[in-house]
Amino acid sequence: MTRRADILSLRLRSLFRRGRVERELDKELAFHLAQQAEENIAHGISPREARDAAQRALGGVAQIQEECRDMRRTNFIETLASDLRYAIRSLRRTPAFTAIVVLTLALSIGANSAIFSVIQGVLLRPLPYPQADRLVRIYFQSDSQPKFPINPNDFLDFRQRNRSFESLAAMTRHDVQLSGAGDPAMLSGFQVSAGYFHLLGINPARGRDFSAEDELHGRGRSAIVSDRLWRTRFSADPTIVGRTITLDEVPFTVIGVTPPAVHHPGNTYHEVAEGETVDIWCPFDFGENTKDRGSHYMDAFGRLKPGNSPQQATADLSAVLAQMATEHPNEKGWRIYTLPLFQETVGRTRNLLLMLLGAVGLLLLIACVNAANLLLARASVRVREIAVRSALGAARSRIVRQLLTESMAIALAGAALGTLFAFGGVRVLVACLPAGFPRAAEIRLDSGVFAFTLGVAVFTGLLFGLAPALTASRADLQHSLREGGRGTTAGAHHASLRSALVVGESALACVLLIGAGLLLHSFVNLLRADPGFRAQQVLTASVTPPYEQYRPGPQRTQFFKSLIESLQNAPGVAAAGVGSDLPWTGYDENLAGWAIEGRPDEYNSKTTARYHDASADYFRALGIPLLRGRSFDDRDTHDSPHVVVINESMANHYWPGEDAVGKRISFEDHPKADKDWIRIVGIVKDVRDLPDSAGLRAAFWMPYTQFQDRRYSVVVRFTSTPSVAAAQLRQAVRQLNPDLAIGDLLFMDQIADAAFSGHRFALCLVALFALVALALATFGMYGVISYSVNRRMSEFGLRMALGARPCDLQRMIVGQGLALAALGAAIGLAAAIAFGRLLSSLLYGVRATDPLTLSAVALLAIVTAAVACALPARRATGADPLRSLRSE
Amino acid sequence: MSKPSDLIHGTLDLLILNTISLQPQHGWAIAKRIQQVSKEVLQVSQGALYPALHRLEQQGWIRSDWKVAESGRDAKFYSLTKAGRAQLQKELDQWERLSNAVSQVIRLAPEPSA
């Protein structure tokens, strides 16, 4: 211990009492010299010679001093400080150079930090639940359905019989209308099974979680409200627990309040984005009918027992499922699919984010190459300065270190400025994130991001500083001093290194441009594809008439009929209708195993289609063309024979070469009576689930008079202005029921826009990075060609004297640049083809080797290179033949 | 770094530690003494001596104090610390092992034919 303390005090002394330590060293060496001289005198040598001999014996005092300083171990810090001072002084002398390099680095480091902070917040940080790694999502899966919701009775069996879960919970979307607390409002709500919050590891801030009691049939009149709802709607009433509130015109008792910012884990059936998106939870009533195994509408979650893997859980639940299949013969064709909640929540963003990280990484490399190039150019000007320093005894390692300190100082300054950019950049980035991007609220610059930025800065400093430092320090001393800094050999070496850097830079820029080009091409494909509907001038909103007031059947039909009529009678409304959902919002209902009249059971067991319900003018309002037959009309009432409208894909797939209109399908297992059959009356044009969905799927619509949902989307095609249409819609609903809340008031083109937002986001960012990259590469090209022209001015003069025309010179110089650009483009294209498949999951209708994009990028690279060379080339033609002749 | 051309690499530390183990000495006297005791066989180059002394001091093996030398001038005297004494013993043992091993190898090696 004492030794450590000794060492520490010595180091501190060397560092902070440097003058004294140095004086002592001088004194010590002087004493040595004096002793030696005295001895020499004793041997009979004259005092003067004695001193010289002693000096000779001791050797170079300065060297010994330097070595003794090295031994003090603090030399490193002292050298660093002096190198840093020197670096700052020399960078200040060239403010334009410093500003350009620091700024380009700051932009690219800032871009990296911003993208990394998204990755950190979304992909690296665990979900905001205790032991979140033990949370999994549970789905059914079949040959036609990759992820299917769970049936409530199946869930009960899983919950009872599984062995690998600490607990299971299920939820289903159940928005409710809150009245009696301010204006009526639609609340984003869920019905959940008992212990739902416990499973997530959330303890209510007030009151309690749902218990098994709440789940019992007929009991479910209790509710847990979110902290936000409690504050905004109930003014943070401390006596809220036990209070009665009115939901869907029915009294409910509040039993709990969640802590602030409770994170909804996300769901897929009638999806609500994850995050702080839910206002209210009520218990799910499992009912008394345990026979129903056909309707699937619950999102299931599980918390694994410690040490159990999702694979074990899948095996466990599959065993339960096999058991259930023997008890309920209908339960066939299903498999269990479990996946970690984390993967479910953020998995789909992974490719996008990694692609963006790759893009900013490339941008950083380009900025590095650019900085290296500028440093090289600067080094060739500083040859003399470096030569003088080495003549004065600086070792090569010492000069390299000095130059690296300089590049490190640049990189750190870039990182500091870049962090400021990142602060702004992250805000913009989060604001521009595609609709429904998970965990957007958790994105921020934290210590992890700062550490990443610092690491990037050090890495960049070494990367762009090393080659120029090594090259510069190699300069031939005598040559440089004699030639007064013109050092032709070193210059030639610099020039070839700089050409190589420019080739690298163009190659990297090409890779980014190709990425941007492919994304652009696929975006254009998306925009150009026929959506199957017309999104312009369509207003939509959701209306959920409370169950108690508008029971399914004639009551509910009457409500919507009046609503549609009043809308259609409003001036400026071209068409109005209601439907269970809207185009390009994914799908929630898929029906499998429906029967086609006259087909064998075997065939019918494999049928599958999206199903919806709608009013007569739903298609007209959305601009979905009717291709054959008719839409619904007044003939299709609750009591009339059941009818259905199908889409093109369903007609082509199940009735190829036939006319599907007039054919009949059935949802019954064994249809016998006429009323079991549903007749196809019309065929409408296809609309994809989402604009970038891989394929077209079969789909059908029932009339809302014959099959009814809880929540409906109202669609209004208007010829007036958006605000007039919105006012008309509000008015129409208010007239029917002043207490009814309207939700999700959106224009169809907004919905369509949101469906494109992921593609647009990727395209905009990559295109931005690619443009910056192109600018940097062009700038680098200009620098190299311009430098080479300056060095060759007298050569050009000679050439002109020998009869070269200005256009010959220009051709020669531009040719030199084009050769570099072509080489860079070739390398970039090869790299892009090699890595293109990494991008393929983000592309639509374009292959990664798309020849159009590749050739366009190559052309762009060549053209910008030619532009970069044009200015230096013009300067070359100004060479003066007379001066060249005189100087040679 | 120091280049102890006249000494087997690494033995300079041992020699210094051993020389000052009896009494504190200044640099010049240390060099002189090594030279004398080894009957002029071992020449400590001054360029190696002082960096070595500073290194040993930085490692906490030796300590320095300014005292008046016989000549009447102020000189920096080096003495062993407690840790340095232990270090000396370690280096002595190591040297013993090494030199034994080397001499054994030499003795066993076949005589070069004259």
Interface residues (C-beta under 8 A of the other chain):
Chain A: T2 R3 R4 D6 I7 L10 R11 E24 K27 E28 L29 F31 H32 A34 Q35 Q36 E38 A57 L58 G59 G60 Q63 I64 E67 C68 D70 M71 R72 R73
Chain B: M1 S2 H26 G27 W28 S45 Q46 G47 Y50 P51 H54 R55 E57 Q58 Q59 G60 R63 W66 A69 S71 R73 D74 A75 K76 T81 K82 A83
